[in-house]
Amino acid sequence: MARSNYSFQKRQKELKRKKKKEEKLQRKLAKKALELEANSEEIPEEPENEDADDEADESG
């Protein structure tokens, strides 16, 4: 009589589930990064004026 290979099947199922979870996490991270990138392009940050700080230090 043939034995059931339940432990192998269970392990394969666990590996498949883990792989799917990792792929989902990567998709979420990629989507979040894309949204952050889009937001940063819409609102340009003002460059800091370092010269003004240097002049204040020299005069005082």
C-alpha positions in Angstrom: 0.0 0.0 0.0 1.3 3.5 -0.9 1.9 6.0 1.9 0.5 9.4 1.8 3.1 12.2 1.4 1.2 14.6 3.6 4.3 16.3 5.1 5.8 17.1 1.7 2.5 18.5 0.5 2.1 20.5 3.6 5.6 21.9 3.3 5.0 22.8 -0.4 1.8 24.6 0.5 3.5 26.6 3.3 6.3 27.6 0.9 3.7 28.7 -1.7 1.9 30.7 0.9 5.1 32.3 2.1 6.1 33.2 -1.5 2.7 34.7 -2.2 2.9 36.8 1.0 6.4 38.1 0.0 5.2 39.0 -3.5 2.3 40.9 -2.0 4.6 42.8 0.4 6.8 43.8 -2.5 3.9 45.0 -4.5 2.7 47.1 -1.6 6.2 48.6 -1.1 6.5 49.4 -4.8 3.1 51.1 -4.8 4.0 53.1 -1.7 7.3 54.2 -3.2 5.6 55.2 -6.4 3.1 57.3 -4.6 5.8 59.0 -2.5 7.7 59.7 -5.7 4.6 61.2 -7.4 3.9 63.4 -4.4 7.5 64.6 -4.2 7.3 65.6 -7.9 4.1 67.6 -7.4 5.5 69.6 -4.5 9.1 70.7 -5.2 11.1 71.4 -2.1 12.7 74.9 -1.8 16.5 74.8 -1.8 18.1 76.0 1.3 20.0 79.2 1.1 23.3 78.4 2.8 24.9 81.8 1.8 22.5 83.7 4.1 23.7 81.6 7.1 27.3 82.2 6.2 26.8 86.0 6.1 25.1 86.0 9.4 28.0 84.1 11.0 30.6 86.4 9.6 28.9 89.6 10.7 28.2 88.5 14.3 
